[in-house]
């Protein structure tokens, strides 16, 4: 699903979902999200996901999931509020974010 119209002031970001994260997306494995270039960060991307899948999904991502941006695992402060989470992670056109489910051992 693509949100918003593409313009010269926007970028496209691919989001991939795996494992339990897909429960929130009705088994959808990927979205292409358009973000305004003035606010292209992880936090804004999560805000775009909220009306698609609800705020519980964003809270689940913040508390439980790993995040890999362009193949690089992101270390984020999970003690801050959802409203501040990920603001320091800048996204660019063509970025790929993978939402990695929590690992369970046995």
C-alpha positions as CSV (number, residue, x, y, z in Angstrom):
1,X,0.0,0.0,0.0
2,X,1.3,3.5,-0.8
3,X,0.3,6.4,1.3
4,X,0.1,9.9,0.0
5,X,0.9,11.0,-3.5
6,X,4.6,11.0,-4.6
7,X,6.0,14.4,-5.2
8,X,9.4,15.9,-5.4
9,X,9.2,16.7,-1.7
10,X,8.6,13.1,-0.6
11,X,10.6,9.9,-0.3
12,X,9.5,6.2,-0.6
13,X,10.4,3.8,2.2
14,X,9.8,0.0,2.1
15,X,8.7,-1.6,5.4
16,X,8.9,-5.4,5.7
17,X,7.1,-7.4,8.4
18,X,8.0,-10.9,9.7
19,X,6.6,-13.3,12.2
20,X,4.2,-12.0,14.8
21,X,4.4,-8.5,13.4
22,X,2.3,-9.8,10.5
23,X,-0.5,-10.6,12.9
24,X,-1.1,-6.8,13.1
25,X,-0.9,-6.4,9.3
26,X,-3.4,-9.2,8.4
27,X,-0.5,-11.3,7.1
28,X,0.7,-8.5,4.8
29,X,4.5,-8.7,4.4
30,X,5.3,-5.3,3.0
31,X,4.3,-1.7,2.6
32,X,5.7,1.2,0.6
33,X,5.2,4.4,2.6
34,X,5.6,7.9,1.3
35,X,7.2,10.5,3.7
36,X,7.7,14.2,3.5
37,X,11.4,14.9,3.1
38,X,11.3,17.5,5.9
39,X,10.3,14.9,8.4
40,X,11.7,11.6,7.0
41,X,12.6,9.7,10.2
42,X,11.6,6.5,11.9
43,X,9.2,8.3,14.1
44,X,7.3,9.8,11.2
45,X,7.2,6.4,9.5
46,X,5.6,4.8,12.6
47,X,3.1,7.6,12.7
48,X,2.1,6.7,9.1
49,X,1.7,3.1,10.2
50,X,-0.7,3.9,13.1
51,X,-3.9,4.5,11.0
52,X,-3.1,1.4,8.9
53,X,-2.6,-1.0,11.8
54,X,-3.4,0.9,15.1
55,X,-1.3,2.3,17.9
56,X,-0.9,-1.2,19.5
57,X,1.2,-2.2,16.5
58,X,3.5,0.8,17.0
59,X,3.8,0.1,20.7
60,X,4.6,-3.6,19.9
61,X,7.3,-2.5,17.5
62,X,8.8,-0.1,20.1
63,X,8.8,-2.6,23.0
64,X,9.4,-5.9,21.3
65,X,10.8,-5.8,17.8
66,X,14.3,-5.4,16.4
67,X,14.6,-2.9,13.5
68,X,17.0,-3.1,10.7
69,X,17.5,-0.2,8.4
70,X,19.1,-0.9,5.1
71,X,20.5,-4.1,6.5
72,X,21.9,-2.5,9.6
73,X,20.4,-3.3,13.0
74,X,19.3,-0.1,14.9
75,X,20.0,0.3,18.6
76,X,17.3,2.6,20.0
77,X,16.3,3.9,23.4
78,X,13.2,2.0,24.2
79,X,12.6,3.8,27.5
80,X,11.4,7.0,25.8
81,X,7.8,7.7,24.7
82,X,6.4,6.5,21.5
83,X,6.1,10.1,20.4
84,X,9.9,10.5,20.6
85,X,10.9,7.0,19.6
86,X,13.1,6.9,16.5
87,X,13.3,10.6,15.7
88,X,17.1,10.3,15.5
89,X,16.9,7.7,12.7
90,X,16.9,9.5,9.4
91,X,15.3,7.8,6.4
92,X,16.2,8.5,2.7
93,X,14.5,7.7,-0.5
94,X,14.7,3.9,-1.1
95,X,15.3,3.1,2.5
96,X,14.3,-0.4,3.6
97,X,13.1,-1.0,7.2
98,X,12.7,-4.6,8.4
99,X,10.7,-5.2,11.5
100,X,12.3,-8.2,13.2
101,X,10.1,-10.2,15.6
102,X,11.3,-10.9,19.1
103,X,13.6,-13.9,19.3
104,X,12.5,-16.7,21.6
105,X,14.7,-19.5,22.7
106,X,13.9,-23.0,23.8
